[in-house]
Amino acid sequence: MKVETINIKEDFPPSDVAVALLEIAIDGYKNTDTKVLKVIHGYGSHGVGGEIKRLAQERLMTLKRTGKILDFIPGERFGESQKSSEFIFENFPELLLDEDLRNYNSGITLVFLK
């Protein structure tokens, strides 16, 4: 299984454009061997949660509810729950080496694709 990184804040797009880029990427990786997207969305200029992060995670919640994605975990919550940690480590052990996740990076979110 493959992990890909996408940067939806690159070039500083408006938040609605960034969220559209996220959905395009999710659709683009459908039916591939990529099962995890590491989404770089930033965390806001003051570290309190930017618009892109907030809207992206709201959209991911909708995509999860509608069954378009399996799940998602914000970087700052990585390892927070034993159940999610077990799922990640059993299915995606390569993520153990990811520097962003070990540092609980609030500027990223992991998206688990179907």
Biopython code that builds the backbone (N, CA, C, O; Angstrom):
import numpy as np
from Bio.PDB.StructureBuilder import StructureBuilder

atoms = [
    (1, "MET", "N", (0.844, -1.186, 0.000)),
    (1, "MET", "CA", (0.000, 0.000, 0.000)),
    (1, "MET", "C", (0.877, 1.233, 0.000)),
    (1, "MET", "O", (1.945, 1.268, 0.612)),
    (2, "LYS", "N", (0.413, 2.208, -0.680)),
    (2, "LYS", "CA", (1.216, 3.385, -0.928)),
    (2, "LYS", "C", (0.661, 4.601, -0.193)),
    (2, "LYS", "O", (-0.551, 4.759, -0.042)),
    (3, "VAL", "N", (1.583, 5.461, 0.263)),
    (3, "VAL", "CA", (1.234, 6.724, 0.904)),
    (3, "VAL", "C", (1.708, 7.845, -0.027)),
    (3, "VAL", "O", (2.868, 7.862, -0.437)),
    (4, "GLU", "N", (0.823, 8.765, -0.353)),
    (4, "GLU", "CA", (1.162, 9.922, -1.189)),
    (4, "GLU", "C", (0.949, 11.197, -0.386)),
    (4, "GLU", "O", (0.092, 11.255, 0.496)),
    (5, "THR", "N", (1.729, 12.203, -0.698)),
    (5, "THR", "CA", (1.598, 13.510, -0.053)),
    (5, "THR", "C", (1.060, 14.506, -1.055)),
    (5, "THR", "O", (1.540, 14.593, -2.185)),
    (6, "ILE", "N", (0.044, 15.266, -0.626)),
    (6, "ILE", "CA", (-0.467, 16.361, -1.463)),
    (6, "ILE", "C", (-0.455, 17.637, -0.621)),
    (6, "ILE", "O", (-0.726, 17.615, 0.579)),
    (7, "ASN", "N", (-0.139, 18.728, -1.272)),
    (7, "ASN", "CA", (-0.060, 20.017, -0.593)),
    (7, "ASN", "C", (-1.156, 20.919, -1.139)),
    (7, "ASN", "O", (-1.023, 21.472, -2.231)),
    (8, "ILE", "N", (-2.236, 21.069, -0.383)),
    (8, "ILE", "CA", (-3.365, 21.870, -0.873)),
    (8, "ILE", "C", (-3.228, 23.344, -0.505)),
    (8, "ILE", "O", (-4.076, 24.152, -0.885)),
    (9, "LYS", "N", (-2.180, 23.708, 0.223)),
    (9, "LYS", "CA", (-1.969, 25.119, 0.554)),
    (9, "LYS", "C", (-0.871, 25.744, -0.299)),
    (9, "LYS", "O", (-0.612, 26.945, -0.225)),
    (10, "GLU", "N", (-0.231, 24.904, -1.111)),
    (10, "GLU", "CA", (0.828, 25.399, -1.982)),
    (10, "GLU", "C", (0.283, 26.506, -2.874)),
    (10, "GLU", "O", (-0.834, 26.394, -3.378)),
    (11, "ASP", "N", (1.021, 27.529, -3.069)),
    (11, "ASP", "CA", (0.622, 28.701, -3.863)),
    (11, "ASP", "C", (-0.496, 29.503, -3.199)),
    (11, "ASP", "O", (-1.069, 30.394, -3.827)),
    (12, "PHE", "N", (-0.814, 29.199, -1.940)),
    (12, "PHE", "CA", (-1.766, 29.967, -1.130)),
    (12, "PHE", "C", (-3.114, 30.198, -1.819)),
    (12, "PHE", "O", (-3.528, 31.343, -2.004)),
    (13, "PRO", "N", (-3.800, 29.114, -2.200)),
    (13, "PRO", "CA", (-5.098, 29.273, -2.863)),
    (13, "PRO", "C", (-6.168, 29.719, -1.866)),
    (13, "PRO", "O", (-5.995, 29.561, -0.657)),
    (14, "PRO", "N", (-7.269, 30.273, -2.367)),
    (14, "PRO", "CA", (-8.406, 30.518, -1.471)),
    (14, "PRO", "C", (-8.849, 29.179, -0.876)),
    (14, "PRO", "O", (-8.641, 28.130, -1.485)),
    (15, "SER", "N", (-9.447, 29.215, 0.287)),
    (15, "SER", "CA", (-9.781, 27.972, 1.000)),
    (15, "SER", "C", (-10.719, 27.077, 0.201)),
    (15, "SER", "O", (-10.570, 25.856, 0.245)),
    (16, "ASP", "N", (-11.680, 27.640, -0.525)),
    (16, "ASP", "CA", (-12.591, 26.802, -1.299)),
    (16, "ASP", "C", (-11.863, 26.091, -2.442)),
    (16, "ASP", "O", (-12.207, 24.963, -2.793)),
    (17, "VAL", "N", (-10.871, 26.743, -3.014)),
    (17, "VAL", "CA", (-10.064, 26.120, -4.067)),
    (17, "VAL", "C", (-9.220, 24.990, -3.473)),
    (17, "VAL", "O", (-9.091, 23.924, -4.076)),
    (18, "ALA", "N", (-8.653, 25.222, -2.306)),
    (18, "ALA", "CA", (-7.838, 24.197, -1.644)),
    (18, "ALA", "C", (-8.670, 22.956, -1.346)),
    (18, "ALA", "O", (-8.202, 21.834, -1.540)),
    (19, "VAL", "N", (-9.891, 23.148, -0.879)),
    (19, "VAL", "CA", (-10.767, 22.006, -0.579)),
    (19, "VAL", "C", (-11.143, 21.281, -1.876)),
    (19, "VAL", "O", (-11.232, 20.053, -1.898)),
    (20, "ALA", "N", (-11.360, 22.026, -2.938)),
    (20, "ALA", "CA", (-11.641, 21.396, -4.237)),
    (20, "ALA", "C", (-10.440, 20.577, -4.697)),
    (20, "ALA", "O", (-10.613, 19.489, -5.248)),
    (21, "LEU", "N", (-9.224, 21.082, -4.480)),
    (21, "LEU", "CA", (-8.012, 20.330, -4.827)),
    (21, "LEU", "C", (-7.928, 19.030, -4.037)),
    (21, "LEU", "O", (-7.498, 18.002, -4.560)),
    (22, "LEU", "N", (-8.338, 19.084, -2.786)),
    (22, "LEU", "CA", (-8.354, 17.886, -1.945)),
    (22, "LEU", "C", (-9.292, 16.840, -2.542)),
    (22, "LEU", "O", (-8.924, 15.672, -2.671)),
    (23, "GLU", "N", (-10.487, 17.254, -2.902)),
    (23, "GLU", "CA", (-11.455, 16.306, -3.480)),
    (23, "GLU", "C", (-10.981, 15.754, -4.819)),
    (23, "GLU", "O", (-11.186, 14.578, -5.118)),
    (24, "ILE", "N", (-10.354, 16.593, -5.614)),
    (24, "ILE", "CA", (-9.813, 16.130, -6.899)),
    (24, "ILE", "C", (-8.741, 15.070, -6.658)),
    (24, "ILE", "O", (-8.689, 14.057, -7.355)),
    (25, "ALA", "N", (-7.889, 15.313, -5.665)),
    (25, "ALA", "CA", (-6.836, 14.336, -5.350)),
    (25, "ALA", "C", (-7.437, 13.023, -4.862)),
    (25, "ALA", "O", (-6.998, 11.947, -5.269)),
    (26, "ILE", "N", (-8.432, 13.107, -3.998)),
    (26, "ILE", "CA", (-9.080, 11.886, -3.500)),
    (26, "ILE", "C", (-9.672, 11.100, -4.667)),
    (26, "ILE", "O", (-9.499, 9.884, -4.750)),
    (27, "ASP", "N", (-10.364, 11.785, -5.561)),
    (27, "ASP", "CA", (-10.929, 11.112, -6.738)),
    (27, "ASP", "C", (-9.833, 10.541, -7.631)),
    (27, "ASP", "O", (-9.983, 9.452, -8.185)),
    (28, "GLY", "N", (-8.731, 11.278, -7.768)),
    (28, "GLY", "CA", (-7.637, 10.841, -8.637)),
    (28, "GLY", "C", (-6.922, 9.593, -8.151)),
    (28, "GLY", "O", (-6.394, 8.823, -8.954)),
    (29, "TYR", "N", (-6.903, 9.389, -6.847)),
    (29, "TYR", "CA", (-6.226, 8.215, -6.297)),
    (29, "TYR", "C", (-7.169, 7.026, -6.107)),
    (29, "TYR", "O", (-6.751, 5.955, -5.666)),
    (30, "LYS", "N", (-8.430, 7.225, -6.440)),
    (30, "LYS", "CA", (-9.385, 6.127, -6.358)),
    (30, "LYS", "C", (-8.953, 5.029, -7.327)),
    (30, "LYS", "O", (-8.508, 5.314, -8.439)),
    (31, "ASN", "N", (-9.082, 3.796, -6.908)),
    (31, "ASN", "CA", (-8.723, 2.631, -7.728)),
    (31, "ASN", "C", (-7.232, 2.573, -8.067)),
    (31, "ASN", "O", (-6.856, 2.051, -9.116)),
    (32, "THR", "N", (-6.389, 3.102, -7.189)),
    (32, "THR", "CA", (-4.944, 2.955, -7.338)),
    (32, "THR", "C", (-4.431, 2.188, -6.124)),
    (32, "THR", "O", (-5.212, 1.802, -5.254)),
    (33, "ASP", "N", (-3.129, 1.968, -6.065)),
    (33, "ASP", "CA", (-2.571, 1.285, -4.903)),
    (33, "ASP", "C", (-2.297, 2.252, -3.750)),
    (33, "ASP", "O", (-1.814, 1.834, -2.698)),
    (34, "THR", "N", (-2.599, 3.527, -3.935)),
    (34, "THR", "CA", (-2.451, 4.513, -2.859)),
    (34, "THR", "C", (-3.638, 4.381, -1.917)),
    (34, "THR", "O", (-4.791, 4.461, -2.341)),
    (35, "LYS", "N", (-3.349, 4.180, -0.644)),
    (35, "LYS", "CA", (-4.403, 4.006, 0.346)),
    (35, "LYS", "C", (-4.378, 5.082, 1.428)),
    (35, "LYS", "O", (-5.302, 5.176, 2.236)),
    (36, "VAL", "N", (-3.313, 5.899, 1.444)),
    (36, "VAL", "CA", (-3.225, 6.984, 2.424)),
    (36, "VAL", "C", (-2.739, 8.241, 1.717)),
    (36, "VAL", "O", (-1.755, 8.218, 0.977)),
    (37, "LEU", "N", (-3.443, 9.327, 1.959)),
    (37, "LEU", "CA", (-2.980, 10.637, 1.513)),
    (37, "LEU", "C", (-2.550, 11.424, 2.741)),
    (37, "LEU", "O", (-3.300, 11.543, 3.710)),
    (38, "LYS", "N", (-1.349, 11.953, 2.692)),
    (38, "LYS", "CA", (-0.892, 12.876, 3.721)),
    (38, "LYS", "C", (-1.147, 14.265, 3.144)),
    (38, "LYS", "O", (-0.449, 14.716, 2.236)),
    (39, "VAL", "N", (-2.148, 14.923, 3.682)),
    (39, "VAL", "CA", (-2.594, 16.206, 3.161)),
    (39, "VAL", "C", (-1.926, 17.325, 3.961)),
    (39, "VAL", "O", (-2.080, 17.413, 5.179)),
    (40, "ILE", "N", (-1.187, 18.172, 3.256)),
    (40, "ILE", "CA", (-0.580, 19.341, 3.889)),
    (40, "ILE", "C", (-1.537, 20.507, 3.669)),
    (40, "ILE", "O", (-1.766, 20.935, 2.538)),
    (41, "HIS", "N", (-2.089, 21.013, 4.768)),
    (41, "HIS", "CA", (-3.038, 22.122, 4.685)),
    (41, "HIS", "C", (-2.603, 23.311, 5.520)),
    (41, "HIS", "O", (-3.238, 24.364, 5.465)),
    (42, "GLY", "N", (-1.551, 23.171, 6.281)),
    (42, "GLY", "CA", (-1.118, 24.236, 7.172)),
    (42, "GLY", "C", (-2.017, 24.315, 8.385)),
    (42, "GLY", "O", (-3.009, 23.593, 8.492)),
    (43, "TYR", "N", (-1.659, 25.196, 9.291)),
    (43, "TYR", "CA", (-2.431, 25.312, 10.526)),
    (43, "TYR", "C", (-2.790, 26.749, 10.855)),
    (43, "TYR", "O", (-3.217, 27.043, 11.972)),
    (44, "GLY", "N", (-2.624, 27.636, 9.904)),
    (44, "GLY", "CA", (-2.962, 29.041, 10.128)),
    (44, "GLY", "C", (-1.736, 29.835, 10.502)),
    (44, "GLY", "O", (-0.780, 29.302, 11.067)),
    (45, "SER", "N", (-1.771, 31.100, 10.186)),
    (45, "SER", "CA", (-0.593, 31.947, 10.390)),
    (45, "SER", "C", (-0.272, 32.168, 11.859)),
    (45, "SER", "O", (0.854, 32.535, 12.192)),
    (46, "HIS", "N", (-1.222, 31.957, 12.728)),
    (46, "HIS", "CA", (-0.974, 32.151, 14.154)),
    (46, "HIS", "C", (-0.995, 30.838, 14.927)),
    (46, "HIS", "O", (-0.969, 30.831, 16.158)),
    (47, "GLY", "N", (-1.042, 29.724, 14.194)),
    (47, "GLY", "CA", (-0.994, 28.421, 14.838)),
    (47, "GLY", "C", (-2.280, 28.015, 15.542)),
    (47, "GLY", "O", (-2.270, 27.083, 16.345)),
    (48, "VAL", "N", (-3.377, 28.689, 15.259)),
    (48, "VAL", "CA", (-4.636, 28.387, 15.941)),
    (48, "VAL", "C", (-5.651, 27.728, 15.020)),
    (48, "VAL", "O", (-6.799, 27.534, 15.420)),
    (49, "GLY", "N", (-5.275, 27.389, 13.839)),
    (49, "GLY", "CA", (-6.195, 26.704, 12.932)),
    (49, "GLY", "C", (-6.653, 27.609, 11.818)),
    (49, "GLY", "O", (-7.483, 28.494, 12.024)),
    (50, "GLY", "N", (-6.112, 27.388, 10.635)),
    (50, "GLY", "CA", (-6.454, 28.208, 9.492)),
    (50, "GLY", "C", (-7.731, 27.770, 8.818)),
    (50, "GLY", "O", (-8.287, 26.710, 9.104)),
    (51, "GLU", "N", (-8.173, 28.609, 7.923)),
    (51, "GLU", "CA", (-9.411, 28.370, 7.184)),
    (51, "GLU", "C", (-9.315, 27.107, 6.314)),
    (51, "GLU", "O", (-10.257, 26.316, 6.255)),
    (52, "ILE", "N", (-8.172, 26.926, 5.641)),
    (52, "ILE", "CA", (-8.029, 25.748, 4.784)),
    (52, "ILE", "C", (-8.128, 24.480, 5.627)),
    (52, "ILE", "O", (-8.828, 23.540, 5.252)),
    (53, "LYS", "N", (-7.442, 24.449, 6.744)),
    (53, "LYS", "CA", (-7.477, 23.279, 7.622)),
    (53, "LYS", "C", (-8.906, 23.000, 8.086)),
    (53, "LYS", "O", (-9.380, 21.867, 8.005)),
    (54, "ARG", "N", (-9.579, 24.025, 8.564)),
    (54, "ARG", "CA", (-10.930, 23.856, 9.090)),
    (54, "ARG", "C", (-11.887, 23.340, 8.015)),
    (54, "ARG", "O", (-12.616, 22.374, 8.239)),
    (55, "LEU", "N", (-11.883, 23.983, 6.857)),
    (55, "LEU", "CA", (-12.792, 23.579, 5.782)),
    (55, "LEU", "C", (-12.439, 22.202, 5.228)),
    (55, "LEU", "O", (-13.333, 21.421, 4.902)),
    (56, "ALA", "N", (-11.152, 21.896, 5.120)),
    (56, "ALA", "CA", (-10.744, 20.578, 4.622)),
    (56, "ALA", "C", (-11.222, 19.488, 5.568)),
    (56, "ALA", "O", (-11.732, 18.460, 5.123)),
    (57, "GLN", "N", (-11.063, 19.702, 6.860)),
    (57, "GLN", "CA", (-11.479, 18.672, 7.810)),
    (57, "GLN", "C", (-12.999, 18.554, 7.888)),
    (57, "GLN", "O", (-13.521, 17.460, 8.107)),
    (58, "GLU", "N", (-13.708, 19.653, 7.712)),
    (58, "GLU", "CA", (-15.171, 19.565, 7.632)),
    (58, "GLU", "C", (-15.589, 18.743, 6.419)),
    (58, "GLU", "O", (-16.491, 17.910, 6.500)),
    (59, "ARG", "N", (-14.919, 18.987, 5.291)),
    (59, "ARG", "CA", (-15.256, 18.248, 4.072)),
    (59, "ARG", "C", (-14.914, 16.767, 4.225)),
    (59, "ARG", "O", (-15.662, 15.899, 3.776)),
    (60, "LEU", "N", (-13.775, 16.489, 4.865)),
    (60, "LEU", "CA", (-13.392, 15.094, 5.089)),
    (60, "LEU", "C", (-14.409, 14.379, 5.970)),
    (60, "LEU", "O", (-14.681, 13.196, 5.764)),
    (61, "MET", "N", (-14.970, 15.076, 6.939)),
    (61, "MET", "CA", (-16.003, 14.477, 7.791)),
    (61, "MET", "C", (-17.211, 14.082, 6.934)),
    (61, "MET", "O", (-17.779, 13.004, 7.112)),
    (62, "THR", "N", (-17.593, 14.952, 6.016)),
    (62, "THR", "CA", (-18.706, 14.647, 5.112)),
    (62, "THR", "C", (-18.358, 13.458, 4.214)),
    (62, "THR", "O", (-19.183, 12.567, 4.017)),
    (63, "LEU", "N", (-17.152, 13.444, 3.676)),
    (63, "LEU", "CA", (-16.739, 12.348, 2.802)),
    (63, "LEU", "C", (-16.702, 11.023, 3.558)),
    (63, "LEU", "O", (-17.002, 9.974, 2.988)),
    (64, "LYS", "N", (-16.337, 11.067, 4.827)),
    (64, "LYS", "CA", (-16.338, 9.854, 5.654)),
    (64, "LYS", "C", (-17.774, 9.385, 5.887)),
    (64, "LYS", "O", (-18.078, 8.201, 5.743)),
    (65, "ARG", "N", (-18.652, 10.320, 6.247)),
    (65, "ARG", "CA", (-20.056, 9.963, 6.499)),
    (65, "ARG", "C", (-20.728, 9.378, 5.271)),
    (65, "ARG", "O", (-21.568, 8.485, 5.387)),
    (66, "THR", "N", (-20.365, 9.875, 4.092)),
    (66, "THR", "CA", (-20.995, 9.406, 2.862)),
    (66, "THR", "C", (-20.288, 8.191, 2.263)),
    (66, "THR", "O", (-20.704, 7.674, 1.226)),
    (67, "GLY", "N", (-19.217, 7.736, 2.919)),
    (67, "GLY", "CA", (-18.531, 6.538, 2.482)),
    (67, "GLY", "C", (-17.526, 6.730, 1.366)),
    (67, "GLY", "O", (-17.061, 5.748, 0.787)),
    (68, "LYS", "N", (-17.178, 7.969, 1.049)),
    (68, "LYS", "CA", (-16.221, 8.217, -0.029)),
    (68, "LYS", "C", (-14.779, 7.959, 0.415)),
    (68, "LYS", "O", (-13.930, 7.599, -0.400)),
    (69, "ILE", "N", (-14.506, 8.146, 1.714)),
    (69, "ILE", "CA", (-13.211, 7.801, 2.284)),
    (69, "ILE", "C", (-13.445, 6.883, 3.478)),
    (69, "ILE", "O", (-14.541, 6.834, 4.036)),
    (70, "LEU", "N", (-12.414, 6.172, 3.853)),
    (70, "LEU", "CA", (-12.524, 5.274, 5.001)),
    (70, "LEU", "C", (-12.496, 6.063, 6.310)),
    (70, "LEU", "O", (-13.334, 5.858, 7.188)),
    (71, "ASP", "N", (-11.519, 6.969, 6.428)),
    (71, "ASP", "CA", (-11.368, 7.738, 7.664)),
    (71, "ASP", "C", (-10.324, 8.818, 7.449)),
    (71, "ASP", "O", (-9.699, 8.887, 6.391)),
    (72, "PHE", "N", (-10.137, 9.665, 8.462)),
    (72, "PHE", "CA", (-9.057, 10.646, 8.444)),
    (72, "PHE", "C", (-8.649, 10.927, 9.885)),
    (72, "PHE", "O", (-9.442, 10.797, 10.818)),
    (73, "ILE", "N", (-7.386, 11.315, 10.033)),
    (73, "ILE", "CA", (-6.862, 11.646, 11.357)),
    (73, "ILE", "C", (-6.028, 12.917, 11.240)),
    (73, "ILE", "O", (-5.022, 12.930, 10.531)),
    (74, "PRO", "N", (-6.435, 13.991, 11.928)),
    (74, "PRO", "CA", (-5.598, 15.193, 11.948)),
    (74, "PRO", "C", (-4.249, 14.887, 12.595)),
    (74, "PRO", "O", (-4.176, 14.089, 13.530)),
    (75, "GLY", "N", (-3.192, 15.512, 12.106)),
    (75, "GLY", "CA", (-1.847, 15.253, 12.600)),
    (75, "GLY", "C", (-1.684, 15.457, 14.087)),
    (75, "GLY", "O", (-0.930, 14.730, 14.733)),
    (76, "GLU", "N", (-2.385, 16.444, 14.648)),
    (76, "GLU", "CA", (-2.260, 16.706, 16.078)),
    (76, "GLU", "C", (-2.942, 15.628, 16.925)),
    (76, "GLU", "O", (-2.724, 15.555, 18.134)),
    (77, "ARG", "N", (-3.766, 14.796, 16.289)),
    (77, "ARG", "CA", (-4.446, 13.718, 17.027)),
    (77, "ARG", "C", (-3.837, 12.356, 16.747)),
    (77, "ARG", "O", (-4.334, 11.341, 17.234)),
    (78, "PHE", "N", (-2.767, 12.327, 15.969)),
    (78, "PHE", "CA", (-2.116, 11.065, 15.655)),
    (78, "PHE", "C", (-1.673, 10.386, 16.941)),
    (78, "PHE", "O", (-1.006, 10.998, 17.776)),
    (79, "GLY", "N", (-2.040, 9.133, 17.097)),
    (79, "GLY", "CA", (-1.651, 8.385, 18.279)),
    (79, "GLY", "C", (-2.504, 8.657, 19.502)),
    (79, "GLY", "O", (-2.256, 8.093, 20.568)),
    (80, "GLU", "N", (-3.516, 9.522, 19.361)),
    (80, "GLU", "CA", (-4.353, 9.897, 20.500)),
    (80, "GLU", "C", (-5.216, 8.737, 20.975)),
    (80, "GLU", "O", (-5.385, 8.530, 22.177)),
    (81, "SER", "N", (-5.754, 7.990, 20.037)),
    (81, "SER", "CA", (-6.622, 6.878, 20.407)),
    (81, "SER", "C", (-5.915, 5.556, 20.099)),
    (81, "SER", "O", (-5.266, 5.409, 19.063)),
    (82, "GLN", "N", (-6.049, 4.629, 20.989)),
    (82, "GLN", "CA", (-5.393, 3.334, 20.807)),
    (82, "GLN", "C", (-5.944, 2.620, 19.577)),
    (82, "GLN", "O", (-5.197, 1.975, 18.842)),
    (83, "LYS", "N", (-7.254, 2.739, 19.355)),
    (83, "LYS", "CA", (-7.876, 2.075, 18.211)),
    (83, "LYS", "C", (-7.309, 2.605, 16.893)),
    (83, "LYS", "O", (-6.969, 1.821, 16.007)),
    (84, "SER", "N", (-7.204, 3.941, 16.757)),
    (84, "SER", "CA", (-6.685, 4.500, 15.512)),
    (84, "SER", "C", (-5.207, 4.181, 15.357)),
    (84, "SER", "O", (-4.748, 3.924, 14.244)),
    (85, "SER", "N", (-4.453, 4.192, 16.447)),
    (85, "SER", "CA", (-3.028, 3.859, 16.384)),
    (85, "SER", "C", (-2.831, 2.416, 15.924)),
    (85, "SER", "O", (-1.983, 2.142, 15.076)),
    (86, "GLU", "N", (-3.606, 1.505, 16.479)),
    (86, "GLU", "CA", (-3.501, 0.098, 16.083)),
    (86, "GLU", "C", (-3.827, -0.075, 14.605)),
    (86, "GLU", "O", (-3.135, -0.802, 13.891)),
    (87, "PHE", "N", (-4.886, 0.595, 14.146)),
    (87, "PHE", "CA", (-5.267, 0.514, 12.734)),
    (87, "PHE", "C", (-4.128, 0.987, 11.846)),
    (87, "PHE", "O", (-3.787, 0.326, 10.864)),
    (88, "ILE", "N", (-3.539, 2.126, 12.184)),
    (88, "ILE", "CA", (-2.465, 2.694, 11.370)),
    (88, "ILE", "C", (-1.258, 1.769, 11.370)),
    (88, "ILE", "O", (-0.728, 1.442, 10.309)),
    (89, "PHE", "N", (-0.824, 1.351, 12.535)),
    (89, "PHE", "CA", (0.393, 0.567, 12.620)),
    (89, "PHE", "C", (0.245, -0.822, 12.009)),
    (89, "PHE", "O", (1.213, -1.368, 11.480)),
    (90, "GLU", "N", (-0.949, -1.398, 12.073)),
    (90, "GLU", "CA", (-1.175, -2.711, 11.462)),
    (90, "GLU", "C", (-1.251, -2.621, 9.941)),
    (90, "GLU", "O", (-0.769, -3.510, 9.239)),
    (91, "ASN", "N", (-1.850, -1.560, 9.438)),
    (91, "ASN", "CA", (-2.090, -1.440, 8.003)),
    (91, "ASN", "C", (-1.069, -0.589, 7.256)),
    (91, "ASN", "O", (-0.870, -0.774, 6.055)),
    (92, "PHE", "N", (-0.425, 0.336, 7.951)),
    (92, "PHE", "CA", (0.500, 1.270, 7.307)),
    (92, "PHE", "C", (1.746, 1.479, 8.166)),
    (92, "PHE", "O", (2.002, 2.598, 8.612)),
    (93, "PRO", "N", (2.519, 0.424, 8.405)),
    (93, "PRO", "CA", (3.672, 0.539, 9.303)),
    (93, "PRO", "C", (4.705, 1.559, 8.840)),
    (93, "PRO", "O", (5.476, 2.067, 9.653)),
    (94, "GLU", "N", (4.731, 1.866, 7.540)),
    (94, "GLU", "CA", (5.681, 2.857, 7.044)),
    (94, "GLU", "C", (5.433, 4.241, 7.649)),
    (94, "GLU", "O", (6.327, 5.087, 7.658)),
    (95, "LEU", "N", (4.229, 4.464, 8.147)),
    (95, "LEU", "CA", (3.921, 5.756, 8.771)),
    (95, "LEU", "C", (4.664, 5.939, 10.096)),
    (95, "LEU", "O", (4.782, 7.061, 10.588)),
    (96, "LEU", "N", (5.158, 4.861, 10.667)),
    (96, "LEU", "CA", (5.932, 4.965, 11.907)),
    (96, "LEU", "C", (7.165, 5.839, 11.728)),
    (96, "LEU", "O", (7.643, 6.456, 12.680)),
    (97, "LEU", "N", (7.677, 5.888, 10.500)),
    (97, "LEU", "CA", (8.888, 6.650, 10.230)),
    (97, "LEU", "C", (8.603, 8.087, 9.808)),
    (97, "LEU", "O", (9.535, 8.867, 9.616)),
    (98, "ASP", "N", (7.353, 8.441, 9.662)),
    (98, "ASP", "CA", (7.006, 9.772, 9.175)),
    (98, "ASP", "C", (7.276, 10.825, 10.249)),
    (98, "ASP", "O", (6.680, 10.803, 11.326)),
    (99, "GLU", "N", (8.177, 11.734, 9.936)),
    (99, "GLU", "CA", (8.588, 12.784, 10.880)),
    (99, "GLU", "C", (7.419, 13.675, 11.294)),
    (99, "GLU", "O", (7.318, 14.062, 12.458)),
    (100, "ASP", "N", (6.539, 14.000, 10.355)),
    (100, "ASP", "CA", (5.395, 14.863, 10.686)),
    (100, "ASP", "C", (4.493, 14.224, 11.724)),
    (100, "ASP", "O", (4.002, 14.901, 12.627)),
    (101, "LEU", "N", (4.276, 12.933, 11.602)),
    (101, "LEU", "CA", (3.369, 12.262, 12.521)),
    (101, "LEU", "C", (3.999, 12.080, 13.895)),
    (101, "LEU", "O", (3.321, 12.196, 14.916)),
    (102, "ARG", "N", (5.276, 11.800, 13.916)),
    (102, "ARG", "CA", (5.941, 11.644, 15.213)),
    (102, "ARG", "C", (5.946, 12.954, 15.992)),
    (102, "ARG", "O", (6.031, 12.953, 17.220)),
    (103, "ASN", "N", (5.855, 14.061, 15.279)),
    (103, "ASN", "CA", (5.856, 15.377, 15.927)),
    (103, "ASN", "C", (4.453, 15.955, 16.094)),
    (103, "ASN", "O", (4.306, 17.119, 16.466)),
    (104, "TYR", "N", (3.420, 15.154, 15.823)),
    (104, "TYR", "CA", (2.027, 15.593, 15.978)),
    (104, "TYR", "C", (1.791, 16.918, 15.251)),
    (104, "TYR", "O", (1.311, 17.886, 15.841)),
    (105, "ASN", "N", (2.131, 16.943, 13.978)),
    (105, "ASN", "CA", (2.069, 18.143, 13.153)),
    (105, "ASN", "C", (0.618, 18.533, 12.864)),
    (105, "ASN", "O", (-0.099, 17.803, 12.181)),
    (106, "SER", "N", (0.191, 19.676, 13.381)),
    (106, "SER", "CA", (-1.184, 20.117, 13.181)),
    (106, "SER", "C", (-1.433, 20.708, 11.803)),
    (106, "SER", "O", (-2.555, 21.116, 11.501)),
    (107, "GLY", "N", (-0.414, 20.760, 10.968)),
    (107, "GLY", "CA", (-0.567, 21.266, 9.620)),
    (107, "GLY", "C", (-0.834, 20.188, 8.584)),
    (107, "GLY", "O", (-0.860, 20.464, 7.385)),
    (108, "ILE", "N", (-1.033, 18.949, 9.050)),
    (108, "ILE", "CA", (-1.310, 17.845, 8.129)),
    (108, "ILE", "C", (-2.517, 17.041, 8.629)),
    (108, "ILE", "O", (-2.899, 17.110, 9.797)),
    (109, "THR", "N", (-3.086, 16.297, 7.722)),
    (109, "THR", "CA", (-4.137, 15.337, 8.048)),
    (109, "THR", "C", (-3.903, 14.095, 7.199)),
    (109, "THR", "O", (-3.611, 14.197, 6.008)),
    (110, "LEU", "N", (-4.032, 12.928, 7.810)),
    (110, "LEU", "CA", (-3.972, 11.672, 7.071)),
    (110, "LEU", "C", (-5.371, 11.312, 6.595)),
    (110, "LEU", "O", (-6.327, 11.367, 7.369)),
    (111, "VAL", "N", (-5.491, 10.948, 5.338)),
    (111, "VAL", "CA", (-6.773, 10.520, 4.771)),
    (111, "VAL", "C", (-6.606, 9.082, 4.316)),
    (111, "VAL", "O", (-5.718, 8.773, 3.520)),
    (112, "PHE", "N", (-7.460, 8.205, 4.822)),
    (112, "PHE", "CA", (-7.425, 6.792, 4.470)),
    (112, "PHE", "C", (-8.473, 6.538, 3.399)),
    (112, "PHE", "O", (-9.671, 6.717, 3.619)),
    (113, "LEU", "N", (-7.990, 6.114, 2.228)),
    (113, "LEU", "CA", (-8.856, 5.912, 1.075)),
    (113, "LEU", "C", (-9.420, 4.501, 1.061)),
    (113, "LEU", "O", (-8.855, 3.580, 1.651)),
    (114, "LYS", "N", (-10.530, 4.355, 0.385)),
    (114, "LYS", "CA", (-11.168, 3.028, 0.239)),
    (114, "LYS", "C", (-10.508, 2.254, -0.866)),
    (114, "LYS", "O", (-10.897, 1.120, -1.143)),
]
sb = StructureBuilder()
sb.init_structure("model")
sb.init_model(0)
sb.init_chain("A")
sb.init_seg("    ")
for serial, (resi, resn, name, xyz) in enumerate(atoms, 1):
    if name == "N":
        sb.init_residue(resn, " ", resi, " ")
    sb.init_atom(name, np.array(xyz, "f"), 0.0, 1.0, " ", f" {name:<3s}", serial, name[0])
structure = sb.get_structure()
